[in-house]
Amino acid sequence: MDDFIISQYGQAKLKNWIEDQNKIAVKIQRMTIKNPSSFHQLCWDNGEPYAGAIGGLITYSFVPNDVGCVVKAVHNVTKNEVDLTDYDNW
């Protein structure tokens, strides 16, 4: 079985998508976290949402099928999903 990988196409798309989602996530967290710690504030000031002690900001799924592997990512603050599958290479 092949390794689960994100193609160069998917990586480029993912980078831009995460940047956009993080901006949205910071806005969401600023509105919903009532008593932010100094670490929350530091993350937000750096343009990053707070992701907890072990991270987990993005969840990836790899679903193999007969013609390739569907690759998706979900941002765990915004709940938005992006399809990273390189269908042109199937």
N, C-alpha and C positions, 0 to 999 in steps of 0.2 A: 504494500500500500504506500502511496506517495505521502510525503509530509504535508501537513496543512501549512500553506504559505499565503501571504498576501502579495499579489503581483506588483510590479513597479507601477502599473496603472492604478491599482488599488491603493498603494502607499501614497501616491501623489494626491489622489482624491481624499484619502483619509486625513492627511495633514491639514488641508484647507478646511475640511468639514469640522475637525476637532477645534481648530481656531475659532470658527464661527459659533460652534456649540458652547465653547467655554465662555464666550462673551455673554451669551444668553444665560448660561448657568450662573455666572457671577451675579447678574441682575436678579435672578430667581432667589439665590441664596441671600443676597442683601435684603430682600423683601421678607423672606420667610424665617431666617435665623434671628431670633429676638435678642439674644445676648451673646453676640459673637466674641470669641476670644481674640487675643492679640494675634494668634496664629491664623485664625480665619481672616482677619483684617490684612495680614501680611500676604496671604494667598491672593486675596481679591485685589490688593494694590499692585500685585505682579500680573494681574490679568488671568489668574487661574482660579477655578472654583476649589473650595475645600473638598478633599476626597477622602478624608479619614486617615487613620494611622497606617492602614495597609493598602491605600490606594483604591483601586476598583472603580475608577471613573468610567472606563469603557469596558463593555462586555462584547466579546467576539463570538460569532458562531460560524462554524464550517460544516456545511451539509453536502457530503459527497453524493453524487448520483452517477448514472451511466455515462454521461458526457463530460462531466467536470465536477467542480466543487463550487457551490454557492457560498459566498463569503459576505457576512454582514456584521455591522457594528452598531451597538446601541449606547448612547450617552446616558449614564445612569442618573443624571440630574435633570436633563431636559426631556428624557424619555424618547428622543428622536432617534431614528434608525437610518443608516445609509447602506446601500448595496454596493459592495466593493468588488463584485464578481467581474472578471474580465471575459465577458461572453464572446468577444471577438476571437479569443484563443481556444474556444471549444472546438 
